[in-house]
Amino acid sequence: MSSLLQVQSRTWQAEYTRDLIDLLNVLGLLEELEPRQAEFLDAVLTGPLVNGQDLPTATAQFAGTSRGKRPADSSEATTEPLF
């Protein structure tokens, strides 16, 4: 016998009903979005391709510091490429 059966409730709990209703609501909302999602996917697939050479070199950004700069106690430069 699986050990998972030991943690499974033997009765349907009211909490399960709330969770099931929440899940059904989310699935219903996602189903309503399907036409817009299909339009977006079509726009992405038929849109222009981005060449890697057209992208700027990625640099590190540090949250919570002024202008994304590395905190003063670090010795590394902020403009080093990530890749």
C-alpha positions as CSV (number, residue, x, y, z in Angstrom):
1,M,0.0,0.0,0.0
2,S,1.3,3.5,-0.9
3,S,2.3,5.8,2.0
4,L,0.3,8.5,0.2
5,L,-2.9,6.8,1.3
6,Q,-2.0,7.5,4.9
7,V,-2.1,11.3,4.4
8,Q,-5.3,11.3,2.4
9,S,-8.6,12.1,4.1
10,R,-11.2,9.4,4.1
11,T,-14.0,12.0,3.9
12,W,-14.8,15.0,1.6
13,Q,-14.0,18.1,3.6
14,A,-15.8,21.5,3.2
15,E,-12.3,22.9,2.3
16,Y,-12.2,20.6,-0.7
17,T,-15.5,22.1,-2.0
18,R,-14.1,25.7,-1.7
19,D,-10.9,24.6,-3.5
20,L,-12.8,22.9,-6.2
21,I,-15.0,25.9,-6.8
22,D,-11.9,28.2,-6.9
23,L,-10.3,25.8,-9.5
24,L,-13.4,25.7,-11.6
25,N,-13.6,29.5,-11.5
26,V,-10.0,29.9,-12.6
27,L,-10.5,27.4,-15.4
28,G,-13.6,29.2,-16.6
29,L,-11.8,32.5,-16.6
30,L,-8.9,31.0,-18.6
31,E,-11.4,29.6,-21.1
32,E,-12.8,33.0,-21.6
33,L,-9.3,34.3,-22.4
34,E,-8.6,31.7,-25.0
35,P,-9.6,33.8,-28.1
36,R,-7.4,36.7,-26.9
37,Q,-4.6,34.2,-26.2
38,A,-4.9,32.7,-29.7
39,E,-4.8,36.2,-31.3
40,F,-1.6,37.0,-29.2
41,L,0.0,33.7,-30.2
42,D,-0.7,34.4,-33.9
43,A,0.7,37.9,-33.6
44,V,3.9,36.5,-32.0
45,L,4.3,33.7,-34.6
46,T,3.7,36.0,-37.6
47,G,5.6,39.0,-36.2
48,P,9.2,39.9,-37.0
49,L,12.1,37.9,-35.6
50,V,14.5,39.5,-33.3
51,N,18.2,38.9,-34.1
52,G,20.4,38.4,-31.1
53,Q,22.8,41.0,-32.5
54,D,20.1,43.6,-32.3
55,L,19.8,43.1,-28.5
56,P,21.9,45.2,-26.1
57,T,24.4,43.4,-23.9
58,A,22.8,42.3,-20.7
59,T,24.1,43.9,-17.5
60,A,23.3,43.3,-13.9
61,Q,20.6,45.4,-12.2
62,F,20.5,45.6,-8.5
63,A,17.1,46.2,-6.9
64,G,16.9,48.6,-4.0
65,T,19.9,50.7,-4.9
66,S,20.0,54.0,-6.7
67,R,19.9,53.7,-10.4
68,G,20.4,49.9,-10.2
69,K,24.0,50.3,-9.1
70,R,25.8,47.6,-7.1
71,P,26.0,48.5,-3.4
72,A,29.1,50.4,-2.4
73,D,30.6,47.5,-0.4
74,S,31.1,45.4,-3.5
75,S,34.3,45.4,-5.6
76,E,32.8,44.2,-8.9
77,A,31.8,46.6,-11.7
78,T,28.1,47.0,-12.5
79,T,28.4,46.9,-16.3
80,E,29.9,43.4,-16.7
81,P,28.1,41.3,-19.3
82,L,26.0,38.5,-17.8
83,F,26.8,36.1,-20.6
